[in-house]
Every structure is written in structure tokens, then in C-alpha cells.
Amino acid sequence: MALTTCVSPAFKQAILAMTPHTASDTYKMVLIKAGHTGVYNTTLTAGGTPGTGAPSTSNIGTDEVAASGTYASGGITLTGFSATLQGTTGCLDFTVPDVTSATISAVGGVIVNASRSNAVVAIYDFGGTITSTSGTFTVTEPAVGASTSMIRIA
């Protein structure tokens, strides 16, 4: 099924409505397994209960990779919240910690705000399958920039 890098329209609406998504909130990247059945694009509104239930527009469900090593159901807790202005583009970037001692195959990640009922912030397509076998799983993050940051609003 499809997985498209994008900023969630619901996140954009929250910004316009001045609904706070702040640096003190807990953000997570829920890893999406290879062979997922859900569609991950601008139609995904909430992470729901990752690991549980059928994938839908409001639930990642069983499309989340299985817990392994230091990866727990519900995602990797992101650090380094950094909101910057690159030219005229607003950018939001995070640091994605490595997952250790893990056997994982993932094709993308859904960034959710765990402090806001797993509201979807963005979807990130890895551009292929990242795999680790009883080792370290690393997400290669894009550089901070107007055309490269993980989350961009022009």
C-alpha cells in the first residue's frame, strides 16, 4: 500500500487554530512495517492505538512493527524538538534515537504527538526498507533546511 512523506493536514489546522503542539509535548515515531496494508498519506488523522486493531484513517493498528529490542509498541520517543525558520519556510525537526538489539524491517514512520491523543504530525517515507537483525536500527534523518527538513510548512 502507499506511504507518502507529508505534513498532516490536521497538524496544519491545529497550527492555524493555535492549538498548541509544544516542545514539552511527547512526540514519537511509530515505525511502519514492510508489507503494511494501510494507506499512509494526508488522509491519516490519528495514530490511534498502534499495534492494535485494523489499520484505518484513525489507527495505525497492526501496521506498526513488532516491539523488539529497545523499540516498544507506540513508537520511538523523539528528542531535540527544534522549530526554526529557514528562509520563509517553517521547519520542525527532531532527533530520532537509534533502536538497539532489535530485529525490525520498516518502510516509514508516522510522527505522532503522544501528548495529544496520538495526533498525526507528519509521515516520513524512508525511501526503501530499513532492516536490522539483532542489531541497531537507525533512521537516517534529513538535514535541516527549507527543502529538506522532516517537517516543513512553506
N, C-alpha and C positions, 0 to 999 in steps of 0.2 A: 504494500500500500504506500501511499505518498507521505513524505515528510519534507516540509519546506521551511527553510530558515525565514523567520518573520517575527515582528513585534506584534503581540496580541492586540487586536482592536479594543478589547475590554480594558487592557492596560492603558491604551491611549485615552479612552473615555474617562478612566479614573483620574488621569492627569488633568484633563480638561475640567472635570468636576471637582478638582482639588481634593480628591480623596487621597489621603497620604499613603504613599509607599515610601518608607523612610529607611535610612541607613541602619536604624536599630531593629528593623524587622528581620526575620529569619528567612533567607532565600535558599532554595535548594534546586539542584539539577537532578531531575528524575531521568534515569537512563532508559532509552527505548531499545528494546531487543531487536536483533536481526529477525526478519520474518514476522514483524508485527502485523496486526490486522486492522488497526485503527488508522484514521487519516489525521495527520498532524500538520495543520496549517492554520489560517486565520479563523477557522470555524471552532477550534478548541477554546472553550471558555474557562474551564476549571480542571485542575488536576484530579479532583475527586478523591478517591481512596486508592492510591497507586498499589498495585499488586492484588487488588480485589475487584471482582466483577468484570463485566464485559466492557471493552473499550467503547467510548462514545464521545460526543462533543463536550461532555462534562465529567469524564472519568478516563484516566489513563488505563486504569484497571490492569488486566493481565498482560498488557504490552510492556510493563516495566520489567527490566531484567531481574532475575532472582537475586536475593541477598547472597553475597559472597565476600569473604574476607572482611574488609572494613566498610564495604557497601551494605547499608541497611535499607530495607524497604522504606520508600518515601524519599529517597534521594541523598545526594551528597550535599552537605551544608556548605554553601558558598561563603567565602570570606572576601575582604578587600573591596567592599562596596565603594565604587568610585564614579560619581556623576560629574562629567566635565563638559565643557563646550569646546568643540573642535571646529574652528571657523564659525559657521552658523548652524552646525549640527549638534544637537544634544546627544551625548553618549553616556551609556551606563555600562560599566564593566565590573567584573568580579574576578576573583582568583578561584579556580577550581582545584581543590586539593586532590592529590593522587589517591587512588584506592589501592590498598596493599593486600597481598596474599589472596588475590581474587581471580576467579575464573569467570570472565564476562566477555560477551560479544554484543556491542551496541552500535547502532547506526546514527543516533542522535540523542539530544537531551531536551527536556522541557523544563524551563526555569519557572518555578512557582514561588509565590510568596506564602510561606507556611503560616505566617502571622495573619494572613487574610484569607483563611479557608482554602489554601492552595490555589489562589487566583493565578491564572497563567500570565506571566510577564512576556515570555518570548519562547520561541522554538529554535533550536540550533541543529542543523543537519551537519553531521561530521564529514560528509562527502565520501563516505565509504564506511566499512565496518572496522571498528577498533576492537581488537581482541587481546585479552590477557589470559594466560593459563597458569594458575597458581603463582601469579606474579603481580606486578604493578600495572594498574590500568590508568592511563594518562590521557586526559582530554587536551589536545593542542588548542590553546586559546588564540584568537586573532589579536593582532596588535591594536592598541588604542588608536583610533583615527576616525575621521568623518566618513570614510568609505569602508572601514574595516572593523570597528568596534562591535562587540557581541550584540549590543542593543543600541540602535540609532534612530533618532527622530529628527528629520530634516525640516 
